[in-house]
Amino acid sequence: MRAGELLAVDQPRVAQVLSGRLDGFSTERLLRFFTSLVRDVEIREKPGQTRRCGRLHVVARYTPCRVHRD
């Protein structure tokens, strides 16, 4: 099954996400994409350093899902 089918978007939109061009997607939609692909999402906050504003840091580890077939 193709990613576009799982996410209910066309292939150009999948390519847009994969290339990191996320400005056309809401946070909620991106989170739905991850969970549709059987990915757990964890959001943590912590005190910032001595900067004027906080920063957003995303860490992704790709671990292929194993599908068991009977």
C-alpha angles and dihedrals in degrees: 000000000000123000091241091058092049092048096039093234133111122262096257089059090051089051089050092055093044091052091052097250096137102151093104094056130077119231089244092054093049090051090051089051091055095047091046087058089053093253123144115229122208124186119192131178127201136170114284124239122245094301124118093242138019125257136223118233122185121193119187127186117187113218114170114236115239113226116205115212122196 
